[in-house]
């Protein structure tokens, strides 16, 4: 049984509920999240993690121009299913939202006890969602939950020093992420997902990025500031002119001076 998330003091968004009489599908952006290593925690830590997760989501959505009245949550215990109305541009979800969510999680983790720290896997998709008296259903809902379970996504988060790993469906990546400059398409890498009956390509990104990554540096993500263009070192930008080869010394062979 699904437990509906209620936190009136902070969370003013709509919660998913059964809707009788809706016989047609509605288009929605779909965000699914799952907490890494949730089940092995003490109960009090699970409660702290859930509270931190929902607070981070709310703050990140608000900072990404995703109004609360256009967002509906369904609590999944160690994660959530989130549906966003088409009135919200998908660029807002794929653009500012991942970095802002990572920044919120980093701030929480910096002050939290080890058992209450949060690292998330996030899946993004969009499609037709069917409503019934129990909630929502449809292949568009199934796909992001399959993507959340992809081994490549779990490995990406496990092997990252960051707090967030995002996976986008092939459709979402091609139609949204690659078509908007704010979505940092170059930060994603293509993977193959094979979970249950699902076989599909998808695209993965880890946040914040570690040193040497093509991603936005962790320092810029944490401050929500755009990353500065990397400077080239003087040795790379000002290469000395190639000196003409010295004439070979008398008695030397045809190779470079000093060679044998």
N, C-alpha and C positions, 0 to 999 in steps of 0.2 A: 504494500500500500504506500502511495506517495504521501509524504508529509509536506504540507504547504508551508513555505517559508514566510514567517511573519516577524517583522521588526519595525514597528510603527514609528519609532522615534527617528529612524534614518531612512528606511526603505518605503518610499511612497508609490512604487511602481505597482502595476497590476499583477495579480497572480493567476496562473492558468487554472481553469476550472472547467468542468463539463458544460457543454453547450448543446442543449437539445434543439433540434429543428434546423440546424445548419447542414444542408445536404450537399453543399458545394465546397470546393477547396479554395483557400485564400493564400495568396503569395506572401511569404515571410522570409526575412533574413534569419538565419539560424546560427546560434552560437551555443556550443556545448562545452562544458568545462568539467575537469576531473582533478581531484587533489592527489598528488603523488604520495604513496605510502600512508594512506589514511587509516586503514583498518587496524594496524598494529599499535595505535596510540591509546593512551588512557582516555576514559570517557570525558574527563574535564578538558583534555587537550583537543579532543574531537570537537567539542562545543566551541572552544576558542578558535580553532581552525575554521569552522563553518562561519562564525561571526566575522572573522577577518576576511574570508573569501567574499562574502556578500558585500561587506563594506568596500572592499577594493573594487569589486565590479561596479557598484553604484557610483563610486567616485570617478572611476575611469570612464564610464559611460557619460557622466555629466561633463567631464572635461573634454570629451570628444564630440560634443554637440549631438548627443543621443538623448533626447528628453525622456524622463522617467515615464511619462504618460504613453509613450510609444513602445514600452518594453514590458514584456510579460515573462515571469519566471515560473518554472516548475522545479521544486527542490528534488534532488536525486540523492540526498544523504551526503555522499562524498563528492558531490558536484551539482550541476544544474543544467537544465535545458532552458534556453532563453530565446524567445521569439521577438523580432523587431519589425514593426510595421513598415510597409514600403514608403511611408512618408519620410523616413530617415534614409538619406543617401548611404549606400553601401560603402562608399569611400570613407565615411566616418568610422565605420567598423574596422575596415582593413588598414586605414591610415593611422590616425592618432591613437586609436584604442589600444593596440598591443603594447606600445611603449608606455602609455600611461598606466596600464594595468601592471606591467612589470615594475614601474616606479612605486606604485602603491604597495605591492608585495614586498619590495625591498625595504621600504620604510617600516612596514610592520615587522618584518623579520629582524631588522636591526635592533628592535626593542623587545622582541618576544623571547620567551623561554624556548629551548630547543624543541620540545614536543609540540609547540604551538606555531612553529614556522610553516610557511605555506609555499609550495611550488606547484604550479598548475600546468596541465595539458589543456589546450584550447583547440577546438575544431570549428571551422567556419564553412558555411554552405548557404544556399538559398533555394527555395522551391515552393511547390504547392503543398499546403498543410490542410489536412482534413480534421474537422472538429466533430466530436460526438459528446454524449453525456458523461463520458469518463475523462475526456481531455483531448489529446491530439494524436494523430497517427499519419502514416504515409511513408513512402520511400524516401522523401526528402528529409524526414526525421531520422530514419534508420541510418542513412549514410554517414552523417557526422559522428554518430555514436560508434560506428564501425571504425571510422578514422581515428577516434580517440584511442582505440585499442591496438592500433598499428604498432608493430614492433619497432619500426624506424622512429616513430614519434617518442615512444618510451625510451629508446636508446638516446635520442637527441637530448631529452631532458636529463636523463641519468648521467650522461657524459658532459653536461654543460655545468659551468660554474654559476649560471644564471638561475632565474626563478620561473621562467616561462618558456614553453615550447608550443608553437602554433602550427597547425596543419590546415591547409585550405584544400577544398575539393578542386578537381581539375577545372570545373566550370567556374567556380568562384575566382580561381587564380587567373584564368584567361579573360573573363568578362569584367572583373573588378580590379584585381591587383595590378595586372599589366597595363590597364587602361587609365590609371591614375598615378601621377608622379608621387603623390604623398604616400603611396602604399609600399614603396621600396621593394619592387619586384625582384631586384638583383640579390636581395638578402635571402631569398628562398631557394631551395634545391628540390629537384624532382625525385620522388621515390615511388616504388610500387607497393601498394597495400593489398594484403591478402588476409582477410579476416572473415571467418565463417563463409557465407556464400558471396561475399564482396571481393571483386578483383578489379582494382582501378588505380590509375596514377593519381598522385596527390603531391602537394608542395609543402615543405617544412621550413620553419624559421625558428631559431632560438634567440631569446632575449633575457637580459642584456647579453651582448656578444663578448666573448673573451678576447684577450690581446691577439692581434694578428688576424682577426676575422674580418670579413667584408661587411659585417653588420655595423650598425651604429655603436660607437663605444659605450661601455656601461656608464661612464661618467656623464655623457650627454643624455642617455636614457633616463638616468636617475633624476636629473635636473629638468627633464622635459624640454631641454633646449636642443635646437638643431645641431647636428654634428658639423664641426668646422672641417673644411676641406684639408686633407692631410698635406703638410708641407714637405717638399722635397729637400733633402739635405743639400748643402752647398756642393758636396762632392758629386752629387748626381745632376744638379742643375747647371753647374759650371764645369764641364769636363775640360781638362787642359787639351790644347791642340796637340795632335799627334806630331811628335818630333820626327824630322827626317832621319832615316837610318844613317849612322856614322859610317864613313868608308872603312872597310876592313883594314886592320893593321897589317903592315908589311910582314909577310911570312905566315899570316893566319890563314885558315881555311875559308870556305865560303859560308860557313854558319855564322851566327851572332858572335860578337866578340866575347871571348872567354869561354865559348862552348868547346866541347871536345868531341 
